[in-house]
Amino acid sequence: MSRQRWAILAAVVLVLVLSGVAAAGWHFSSAVLVPEHRAWPAETTVEALAPGRVVLERSEDSERPGVYGLEWPGGHAILGPVLGEDGETVTRRLRDVDGYLVAGMEVAIDPTVFAGDPRQALGLASSTVPIRGELGPMPAWLVPGRGRTWAIVVHGINSSPETGLRIAPTLHHAGLPTLLITYRDDLGAPPSPDGYHHMGLTEWRDLGAAARYALAHGARRLVLVGYSMGGAIVSQFMQRSPLADRVAGLVLDAPALDWQAILSFNATEMGFPGFASLPVEWAIDTRIDADWESLDALRHPDAFQLPILLFHGTKDELVPISSSDEFAELLPRHVTYFRVPEARHTQEWNVDPGLYERRLVAFLDRVAR
């Protein structure tokens, strides 16, 4: 083959490789940017039932420690601690069964635990209020309280306000009126103009609308609670909002503090080298023009000069615990940090609800006076 033909062949191969890399980057960027609201996938089979207990097919999900929701079409229950296990099954405590559940059914284990609004799920007095944002009204659950410091709970990507139901009783008993909010691209909330999540870069303005609502309805100070991408939204609020000085403290649960680190971590979790995330970054840049410097909270320590309670699970498979480690090391005077053994992503409460709640109460006693 002539040198010219070799050059043509090499150019064709290079184009194909680059096209494949670009296509892969575009595909994986959609997991971050494209809203998707699906039911929790059914991945476990009910093997047997007895009063107050259920026997499940043994799996990584069914044997994880702690308290979880159990979901199936038309039904819900609360799955308690492991009572026993063998090579093929796991027996767990079962309570609050709502719906028809029998052996042989496929079920999903849901870390949000509770289903419905605060009144339905927990018996807490609550109402649904419209938060007026720049894109239109966004529904939020308001749990009233006696105090003048309000909590605003911000869930993670493609999730819902049900995420915050796990800590709603603790916030209520501490006296904090609590807003469990939605934001753009959530079910029931307005879509973003381009149809994409923006990793906190625009969503923080919806948190700002919730903060204005709280301050207009009696709040003097705020405690912001952020799960996963909710942590990124809180971070952007602290960097950008003129209301940041009204915040008394932050509670961050497996927060997305550094998006580039998250993308690199997920590449390595899939068996690729960390730099394999670069095409995903390029695709994200093409689609939303990401400000990576702003999306790295570790570059903005001045925005976090206030009390912060930080939780992160040692088995988090989505957001690297190393970012929380670095954040706590960067702000030792401000961050109270708990690395939670055995906890997966945003499941620190699930592993030991009582311990999580005691730590939260101690923090609120300091900041929500």
C-alpha positions as CSV (number, residue, x, y, z in Angstrom):
1,M,0.0,0.0,0.0
2,S,1.3,3.4,-0.9
3,R,2.3,6.0,1.7
4,Q,-0.7,8.2,0.5
5,R,-3.1,5.3,1.1
6,W,-1.7,4.7,4.5
7,A,-2.2,8.4,5.4
8,I,-5.8,8.2,4.2
9,L,-6.5,5.0,6.2
10,A,-4.9,6.6,9.3
11,A,-7.1,9.7,8.9
12,V,-10.2,7.6,8.5
13,V,-9.4,5.6,11.6
14,L,-8.7,8.8,13.6
15,V,-12.0,10.2,12.5
16,L,-13.9,7.1,13.5
17,V,-12.1,7.0,16.9
18,L,-12.8,10.6,17.6
19,S,-16.4,10.2,16.5
20,G,-16.8,7.2,18.9
21,V,-15.2,9.2,21.7
22,A,-17.6,12.1,21.0
23,A,-20.6,9.9,20.9
24,A,-19.6,8.2,24.2
25,G,-19.1,11.6,25.8
26,W,-22.5,12.8,24.6
27,H,-24.2,9.6,25.8
28,F,-22.7,9.8,29.3
29,S,-23.3,13.6,29.6
30,S,-27.0,12.8,29.2
31,A,-27.0,10.9,32.5
32,V,-26.0,14.2,34.2
33,L,-28.0,16.7,32.1
34,V,-31.2,15.1,30.8
35,P,-34.1,14.9,33.3
36,E,-35.4,11.4,33.9
37,H,-38.1,10.4,36.4
38,R,-38.6,6.7,36.7
39,A,-39.8,4.5,39.4
40,W,-37.2,2.7,41.6
41,P,-36.2,-0.4,39.6
42,A,-37.5,-3.8,41.0
43,E,-34.4,-5.9,41.5
44,T,-35.3,-8.2,44.4
45,T,-37.7,-11.1,44.8
46,V,-39.9,-11.8,47.9
47,E,-39.2,-15.4,48.8
48,A,-41.5,-15.7,51.9
49,L,-43.6,-13.6,54.3
50,A,-44.3,-14.0,58.0
51,P,-45.8,-11.6,60.6
52,G,-43.5,-8.7,60.9
53,R,-40.8,-10.0,58.6
54,V,-40.0,-10.7,55.0
55,V,-37.6,-13.1,53.3
56,L,-35.9,-11.6,50.3
57,E,-33.6,-13.0,47.6
58,R,-30.0,-12.3,48.7
59,S,-28.4,-9.4,46.9
60,E,-26.2,-6.5,47.5
61,D,-29.4,-4.4,48.0
62,S,-31.3,-6.7,50.2
63,E,-28.5,-7.3,52.7
64,R,-27.4,-3.7,53.2
65,P,-27.7,-2.6,56.8
66,G,-30.3,-0.2,58.0
67,V,-33.9,1.0,57.2
68,Y,-35.3,1.3,53.7
69,G,-38.5,1.5,51.8
70,L,-39.9,-1.5,50.0
71,E,-41.7,-0.6,46.8
72,W,-43.8,-2.6,44.3
73,P,-46.6,-1.6,41.9
74,G,-49.5,-0.4,44.0
75,G,-47.7,-0.9,47.4
76,H,-45.2,0.3,49.9
77,A,-43.7,-0.9,53.2
78,I,-40.8,-0.1,55.5
79,L,-38.0,-2.6,55.5
80,G,-36.1,-2.8,58.9
81,P,-32.9,-4.4,60.0
82,V,-31.5,-7.7,58.9
83,L,-32.7,-10.5,61.2
84,G,-30.9,-13.4,59.6
85,E,-29.4,-14.6,56.3
86,D,-28.1,-17.6,54.5
87,G,-26.4,-18.3,51.2
88,E,-29.5,-17.4,49.2
89,T,-31.9,-15.3,51.3
90,V,-32.0,-12.4,53.7
91,T,-34.7,-12.1,56.4
92,R,-35.6,-8.6,57.5
93,R,-38.1,-6.8,59.8
94,L,-41.2,-5.5,57.9
95,R,-43.7,-2.9,59.0
96,D,-46.3,-0.5,57.7
97,V,-47.3,-2.6,54.8
98,D,-49.7,-0.7,52.4
99,G,-50.9,-2.9,49.5
100,Y,-50.9,-6.5,48.4
101,L,-47.6,-8.2,49.0
102,V,-47.0,-12.0,48.4
103,A,-44.1,-14.3,47.8
104,G,-42.8,-14.3,44.3
105,M,-43.3,-10.6,43.7
106,E,-40.5,-8.4,42.4
107,V,-39.8,-5.5,44.7
108,A,-37.5,-2.5,44.9
109,I,-35.5,-1.3,47.9
110,D,-35.8,2.5,48.1
111,P,-33.5,4.5,50.4
112,T,-36.0,7.4,50.5
113,V,-38.0,5.1,52.9
114,F,-41.2,7.0,53.1
115,A,-43.8,7.7,50.4
116,G,-46.4,10.5,50.1
117,D,-46.5,13.9,51.6
118,P,-45.5,14.6,55.2
119,R,-49.0,14.1,56.5
120,Q,-49.5,10.8,54.6
121,A,-46.1,9.4,55.3
122,L,-45.4,10.7,58.9
123,G,-48.6,12.2,60.3
124,L,-47.0,15.6,60.3
125,A,-49.2,18.6,59.7
126,S,-48.3,20.1,56.3
127,S,-49.5,22.0,53.3
128,T,-48.4,22.3,49.7
129,V,-47.4,25.9,48.8
130,P,-46.4,27.4,45.5
131,I,-42.9,28.9,45.4
132,R,-42.8,31.6,42.8
133,G,-39.6,31.2,40.8
134,E,-38.4,32.9,37.6
135,L,-39.8,30.1,35.5
136,G,-43.1,29.8,37.3
137,P,-44.6,28.2,40.4
138,M,-42.8,25.3,42.0
139,P,-44.7,23.2,44.6
140,A,-43.1,22.7,48.0
141,W,-44.3,21.0,51.2
142,L,-44.4,23.2,54.2
143,V,-44.2,21.6,57.7
144,P,-44.9,24.4,60.2
145,G,-42.8,24.9,63.3
146,R,-42.6,27.3,66.3
147,G,-39.2,28.8,65.5
148,R,-37.9,31.7,63.5
149,T,-35.2,29.7,61.8
150,W,-36.5,27.8,58.8
151,A,-35.0,24.7,57.2
152,I,-35.1,24.4,53.4
153,V,-34.4,20.8,52.1
154,V,-33.0,20.4,48.6
155,H,-33.1,16.9,47.1
156,G,-30.7,15.5,44.5
157,I,-30.9,15.0,40.7
158,N,-34.0,13.4,39.3
159,S,-35.3,12.8,42.9
160,S,-38.2,14.4,44.8
161,P,-39.0,16.1,48.1
162,E,-39.7,12.7,49.6
163,T,-35.9,12.5,50.0
164,G,-36.2,14.9,53.0
165,L,-39.0,13.0,54.8
166,R,-36.3,11.0,56.6
167,I,-35.3,14.0,58.6
168,A,-38.6,16.0,58.6
169,P,-39.6,14.7,62.1
170,T,-36.2,15.7,63.5
171,L,-36.5,19.2,62.0
172,H,-40.0,19.5,63.2
173,H,-39.2,18.4,66.8
174,A,-36.4,20.9,66.8
175,G,-38.9,23.7,66.1
176,L,-37.9,24.5,62.5
177,P,-40.6,25.3,60.0
178,T,-39.4,23.3,57.0
179,L,-39.8,23.6,53.3
180,L,-39.2,20.5,51.2
181,I,-38.8,22.1,47.8
182,T,-38.9,21.2,44.1
183,Y,-36.9,23.0,41.5
184,R,-36.8,23.3,37.7
185,D,-37.2,20.0,35.8
186,D,-38.8,18.3,38.8
187,L,-42.2,16.6,38.4
188,G,-44.7,19.4,38.9
189,A,-42.2,22.2,38.4
190,P,-41.4,24.2,35.3
191,P,-38.9,22.8,32.8
192,S,-35.6,24.6,32.2
193,P,-35.6,26.6,29.0
194,D,-33.2,24.3,27.2
195,G,-34.5,21.1,28.8
196,Y,-31.3,20.3,30.7
197,H,-30.2,20.1,34.3
198,H,-27.4,22.6,35.0
199,M,-25.7,20.9,37.9
200,G,-26.7,23.8,40.3
201,L,-25.6,26.7,38.0
202,T,-29.2,27.8,37.4
203,E,-31.2,25.7,40.0
204,W,-29.8,27.8,42.8
205,R,-32.1,30.6,41.7
206,D,-35.1,28.3,42.6
207,L,-33.6,27.7,46.0
208,G,-33.3,31.5,46.2
209,A,-37.1,31.8,45.5
210,A,-37.7,29.4,48.4
211,A,-35.5,31.4,50.6
212,R,-37.4,34.6,49.8
213,Y,-40.7,32.8,50.5
214,A,-39.4,31.7,54.0
215,L,-38.1,35.2,54.8
216,A,-41.4,36.7,53.7
217,H,-43.4,34.4,55.9
218,G,-41.6,34.9,59.2
219,A,-38.1,33.4,58.9
220,R,-35.2,35.3,60.3
221,R,-32.5,32.8,59.6
222,L,-32.2,29.7,57.4
223,V,-30.7,26.3,57.6
224,L,-30.1,24.8,54.1
225,V,-30.1,21.0,53.7
226,G,-28.6,19.6,50.4
227,Y,-28.5,16.0,49.2
228,S,-26.2,15.1,46.4
229,M,-26.8,17.6,43.6
230,G,-28.8,19.5,46.2
231,G,-25.5,20.1,47.8
232,A,-24.2,21.7,44.6
233,I,-27.4,23.9,44.5
234,V,-26.7,25.0,48.1
235,S,-23.1,25.6,47.2
236,Q,-24.1,27.9,44.2
237,F,-26.5,29.7,46.5
238,M,-23.8,30.4,49.0
239,Q,-21.5,31.7,46.3
240,R,-24.0,33.8,44.3
241,S,-27.1,34.7,46.3
242,P,-27.5,38.1,48.1
243,L,-29.4,36.2,50.8
244,A,-26.4,34.0,51.7
245,D,-25.9,36.1,54.8
246,R,-29.3,35.0,56.1
247,V,-28.1,31.4,56.4
248,A,-27.3,30.1,59.9
249,G,-25.9,26.8,58.9
250,L,-25.7,24.1,56.2
251,V,-26.4,20.3,56.4
252,L,-24.8,18.5,53.5
253,D,-25.4,14.9,52.7
254,A,-23.1,13.2,50.1
255,P,-22.9,16.6,48.4
256,A,-21.8,17.2,44.8
257,L,-18.9,19.6,45.8
258,D,-16.7,19.1,42.7
259,W,-18.4,17.9,39.4
260,Q,-15.1,17.2,37.6
261,A,-14.1,14.9,40.5
262,I,-17.5,13.2,40.3
263,L,-17.1,12.6,36.5
264,S,-13.6,11.2,36.9
265,F,-14.7,9.0,39.9
266,N,-17.5,7.5,37.9
267,A,-15.2,6.8,35.0
268,T,-12.9,4.8,37.3
269,E,-15.9,3.1,38.8
270,M,-16.8,1.8,35.3
271,G,-13.3,0.5,34.9
272,F,-11.8,3.4,32.8
273,P,-9.0,5.7,33.6
274,G,-10.0,8.9,35.2
275,F,-9.1,11.0,32.2
276,A,-11.8,9.1,30.3
277,S,-14.2,11.6,31.8
278,L,-12.8,14.4,29.6
279,P,-15.1,13.7,26.6
280,V,-18.0,13.9,29.0
281,E,-16.8,17.3,30.2
282,W,-16.5,18.5,26.7
283,A,-20.0,17.3,25.9
284,I,-21.4,19.0,29.0
285,D,-19.6,22.2,28.0
286,T,-21.2,22.0,24.5
287,R,-24.6,21.6,25.9
288,I,-24.7,24.0,28.9
289,D,-21.4,25.9,28.9
290,A,-20.5,24.7,32.3
291,D,-18.5,26.9,34.7
292,W,-16.2,24.2,36.2
293,E,-14.4,26.7,38.5
294,S,-17.7,27.7,40.1
295,L,-18.8,24.0,40.3
296,D,-15.8,23.2,42.6
297,A,-16.8,24.3,46.1
298,L,-13.2,23.7,47.3
299,R,-12.1,26.7,45.3
300,H,-14.5,29.0,47.2
301,P,-13.8,28.6,50.9
302,D,-14.9,32.2,51.6
303,A,-18.5,31.2,50.8
304,F,-18.6,28.6,53.6
305,Q,-17.6,30.6,56.7
306,L,-20.5,29.3,58.8
307,P,-21.4,26.1,60.7
308,I,-21.6,23.1,58.4
309,L,-22.7,19.5,59.2
310,L,-21.4,17.1,56.6
311,F,-22.2,13.4,56.1
312,H,-20.7,11.1,53.6
313,G,-20.9,7.3,53.2
314,T,-17.7,5.2,52.9
315,K,-19.4,3.1,50.2
316,D,-20.8,5.9,48.1
317,E,-20.7,4.7,44.5
318,L,-21.7,8.0,42.8
319,V,-20.0,11.0,44.6
320,P,-16.4,10.5,45.8
321,I,-16.0,10.7,49.5
322,S,-12.6,12.3,48.8
323,S,-14.3,15.6,48.0
324,S,-16.0,15.7,51.4
325,D,-12.7,14.7,53.0
326,E,-10.9,17.6,51.3
327,F,-13.7,20.1,52.1
328,A,-13.6,19.2,55.8
329,E,-9.8,19.5,55.9
330,L,-10.1,22.9,54.1
331,L,-12.6,24.3,56.7
332,P,-11.8,22.6,60.0
333,R,-13.2,25.4,62.1
334,H,-16.6,25.3,60.4
335,V,-17.2,21.7,59.3
336,T,-18.4,18.9,61.6
337,Y,-17.8,15.9,59.5
338,F,-19.1,12.3,59.8
339,R,-17.8,9.5,57.5
340,V,-20.5,6.9,57.8
341,P,-19.3,3.3,57.4
342,E,-21.2,1.0,55.1
343,A,-23.4,3.9,53.7
344,R,-24.0,4.2,50.0
345,H,-25.0,7.4,48.2
346,T,-27.2,9.6,50.4
347,Q,-27.9,6.6,52.7
348,E,-26.2,7.8,55.8
349,W,-29.5,8.1,57.7
350,N,-30.6,4.7,56.6
351,V,-27.6,2.9,58.1
352,D,-28.3,4.2,61.6
353,P,-31.3,6.6,61.8
354,G,-30.9,7.2,65.6
355,L,-27.3,8.2,65.4
356,Y,-27.8,10.4,62.4
357,E,-30.7,12.2,64.1
358,R,-28.7,12.7,67.3
359,R,-25.9,14.3,65.3
360,L,-28.4,16.5,63.5
361,V,-30.1,17.6,66.7
362,A,-26.8,18.6,68.3
363,F,-26.0,20.7,65.3
364,L,-29.4,22.4,65.2
365,D,-29.1,23.2,68.9
366,R,-26.1,25.3,68.0
367,V,-27.3,27.1,64.9
368,A,-31.2,27.3,65.1
369,R,-31.7,29.3,68.3
